[in-house]
Amino acid sequence: MTPIKAIIVDDEPAAINNLKWELANFCEGIEVVETFTSPKEAISGINYLKPDCVFLDIEMPEKDGFTLLSELMYKEFQLIITTAYENYALKAFKENAIDYLLKPIDSDELRDAVEKVRSMVGTVDLSDKIKSVLETATTQQNQTARIPLAADGKILFVKPEEILYCKSDGNYTEVHKRDGKMIVLSKNLKEVERRINHPGFIRIHNSYFVNTSHIIEYIRGDGGYVVMEDQTQIAVSRSRKQDLLQKIAGA
């Protein structure tokens, strides 16, 4: 039996280790040739290593899974999405015959997904499927009415377009809205980023997650800074400058 060459992409090392353990103990004939916590490095790794299968976490702060898929050159592999959230995207995957696994991953479901991969290795180029997933997911997400945010003993339902930016305050996050109001959430910025999970938003600094549709200026510099609709100036980390420029250039 020729081993299936697999790559795992997840921003959480613990999730990678758990999946590797599941594969080693419950799935025969699959070899994890590389793992990546950085989507940027994963793009290069997938293009170079040309795996048979990729396990991809769709919610990642540096680049989400949709962005990663859209930037790949090599797409002749089977794709299995791993996610902790049942959201708009899963319908898009189902419609395009792409497997997904909800975390925590069930061993039987993982075994079934791997067997499906084994039967299809070398037969499918994902280019058309990925294009369709991206189009379907974007449409569905644009139609998503509101994001549920828990604060002050209530659940507030906020439309993505109402949010200007989110600011980290330790274990709390300030959500700044277009109407000038602020919602304080008892979650860190990474958790809020996962909850919003919208292609129009991007992390431009360790402390800021912004809605690019409400950026009115980008001032160049070392990292530079953006000016939001409410005139708030937010510094851009040098390491995130290129991601921002790519995002707003493609907007």
C-alpha positions in Angstrom: 0.0 0.0 0.0 1.5 3.3 -1.1 1.3 5.8 1.8 -0.9 8.9 1.4 1.4 11.9 1.8 -0.4 14.4 4.1 0.2 18.0 5.3 -1.5 19.5 8.3 -2.1 23.3 8.5 -3.4 24.7 11.8 -2.3 27.7 13.8 -2.7 25.7 17.1 0.2 23.3 17.7 -2.0 21.3 20.1 -4.5 20.7 17.4 -1.8 19.5 15.0 -0.4 17.1 17.7 -3.9 15.7 18.4 -4.6 15.1 14.7 -1.2 13.5 14.2 -2.0 11.1 17.1 -5.4 10.3 15.7 -4.0 9.5 12.2 -1.2 7.4 13.7 -3.5 5.4 15.8 -6.7 5.1 13.7 -5.7 5.5 10.1 -3.3 3.1 8.3 -1.2 4.1 5.3 -1.1 7.8 5.8 2.2 9.7 6.3 2.2 13.2 7.7 5.2 14.7 5.7 5.0 18.2 7.2 2.9 20.4 9.5 2.6 24.2 9.5 1.2 26.7 12.0 2.0 29.6 9.5 -0.4 29.8 6.5 2.4 31.7 4.6 4.8 28.8 5.1 2.1 26.3 4.4 1.5 27.8 0.9 5.2 27.4 0.0 5.3 23.9 1.6 2.2 22.6 -0.3 3.5 24.0 -3.6 6.9 22.4 -3.0 6.0 19.0 -1.4 2.9 18.3 -3.6 1.0 16.3 -1.0 -1.9 13.8 -1.7 -4.0 15.3 1.0 -4.1 18.5 3.1 -5.9 18.9 6.5 -6.6 22.6 6.7 -7.9 24.7 9.6 -10.2 27.3 8.0 -10.1 29.8 10.8 -6.5 31.2 11.2 -5.5 34.8 12.1 -2.6 35.3 9.8 -4.5 34.2 6.7 -7.8 32.3 6.8 -8.1 29.0 4.9 -10.0 30.6 2.0 -7.1 33.0 1.4 -4.6 30.2 1.6 -6.5 28.2 -1.0 -6.9 31.1 -3.3 -3.1 31.7 -3.3 -2.0 28.1 -4.0 -0.3 27.1 -7.2 -0.5 23.4 -6.6 -4.0 22.1 -6.2 -3.8 18.4 -7.2 -4.6 17.1 -3.7 -7.6 16.0 -1.7 -8.7 18.6 0.9 -10.1 17.9 4.3 -11.2 21.0 6.3 -10.9 20.9 10.1 -12.9 23.5 12.0 -14.2 24.1 15.5 -17.2 26.1 14.2 -20.3 25.1 12.3 -20.8 28.1 10.1 -21.7 29.3 6.7 -18.7 27.7 5.1 -19.6 24.1 5.7 -22.5 24.2 3.2 -20.0 25.4 0.6 -17.7 22.5 1.3 -20.5 20.0 1.1 -21.8 21.4 -2.2 -18.4 20.9 -3.7 -17.7 17.4 -2.3 -14.9 18.5 0.0 -14.8 16.8 3.4 -14.7 18.6 6.6 -14.2 17.5 10.2 -15.5 19.3 13.3 -13.1 19.6 16.2 -12.7 17.7 18.5 -12.3 15.3 15.6 -14.2 12.0 15.9 -12.0 9.0 15.1 -14.6 7.2 13.0 -15.3 10.3 10.9 -11.5 10.8 10.4 -11.1 7.2 9.3 -14.0 7.6 6.8 -12.5 10.8 5.4 -9.1 9.2 4.9 -10.6 6.2 3.2 -12.4 8.6 0.8 -9.1 10.3 0.1 -7.5 7.0 -0.6 -10.0 6.1 -3.2 -9.6 9.5 -5.0 -5.9 10.2 -4.7 -4.4 11.3 -8.1 -7.9 11.6 -9.7 -8.9 15.2 -8.9 -7.5 18.7 -9.5 -9.1 21.0 -6.9 -8.8 24.1 -8.9 -12.5 24.2 -10.0 -13.7 23.0 -6.6 -11.8 25.6 -4.7 -13.0 28.4 -7.0 -16.6 27.2 -6.5 -16.1 27.0 -2.7 -14.7 30.5 -2.5 -17.5 31.9 -4.6 -20.2 30.0 -2.6 -18.7 30.8 0.8 -18.3 34.5 0.0 -21.9 34.8 -1.2 -23.2 33.0 1.9 -21.1 35.1 4.2 -22.3 38.3 2.6 -25.8 37.1 3.2 -25.1 36.3 6.9 -27.3 38.6 8.9 -25.5 39.1 12.2 -22.6 38.0 14.4 -23.6 36.9 17.9 -21.5 38.6 20.6 -21.9 37.8 24.3 -21.6 40.9 26.6 -23.0 42.1 29.8 -25.2 39.0 30.3 -26.8 39.4 26.8 -26.1 38.2 23.3 -25.9 41.1 20.9 -26.4 40.4 17.2 -24.2 42.7 15.1 -23.9 43.0 11.4 -20.2 42.7 10.2 -20.5 46.1 8.3 -21.4 47.8 11.7 -18.0 46.9 13.1 -15.0 49.3 12.5 -12.3 47.5 14.4 -11.6 45.3 17.4 -9.0 46.2 19.9 -7.3 43.9 22.4 -7.3 44.8 26.0 -5.6 41.8 27.7 -8.2 39.0 28.1 -10.9 41.4 26.9 -11.7 42.9 23.5 -13.2 46.2 22.6 -15.5 46.1 19.6 -15.8 49.6 18.1 -18.9 50.2 16.0 -19.7 52.8 13.3 -22.3 54.4 15.5 -19.6 55.3 18.0 -20.7 52.7 20.5 -18.3 50.1 22.0 -19.0 46.6 23.1 -16.6 45.0 25.6 -16.2 41.2 25.3 -14.7 38.9 27.9 -12.7 37.1 25.2 -9.3 37.7 23.8 -8.8 39.1 20.4 -7.9 35.8 18.8 -11.2 34.3 20.0 -13.1 37.3 18.7 -11.3 37.0 15.4 -12.5 33.4 15.1 -16.0 34.4 16.0 -16.3 37.2 13.4 -14.5 35.0 10.7 -15.3 37.4 7.8 -13.1 37.9 4.7 -13.4 41.7 5.0 -11.5 41.7 8.3 -7.8 41.4 8.8 -5.3 41.5 11.8 -3.0 44.4 11.1 -1.4 44.4 14.6 -1.2 42.1 17.6 -3.8 44.4 19.2 -6.0 45.3 16.3 -8.4 43.4 14.0 -10.0 45.8 11.5 -12.8 45.9 8.9 -11.0 46.8 5.7 -14.1 48.3 4.2 -13.9 51.1 6.8 -10.3 52.1 6.1 -10.2 55.5 4.5 -6.5 55.9 4.3 -3.3 53.9 4.5 -0.2 56.0 5.4 3.0 54.4 4.3 6.0 54.1 6.6 8.0 51.3 8.4 4.8 49.5 8.9 2.6 52.5 8.3 -0.8 53.1 9.8 -4.4 53.1 8.7 -7.0 55.8 9.3 -10.5 54.4 10.0 -13.8 56.2 9.2 -14.0 57.5 12.7 -10.5 59.0 12.3 -8.9 56.5 14.6 -5.3 55.9 13.5 -4.1 52.3 13.9 -0.5 51.3 13.5 0.3 48.4 11.1 2.9 45.9 12.2 5.8 45.5 9.8 5.2 41.7 9.7 1.5 42.3 8.7 2.1 45.2 6.2 2.3 42.9 3.1 -0.9 41.0 4.0 -2.8 44.3 4.4 -1.5 45.7 1.1 -2.6 42.5 -0.7 -6.0 42.6 1.0 -6.8 46.2 0.1 -5.3 45.9 -3.3 -7.6 43.0 -4.1 -10.6 44.7 -2.5 
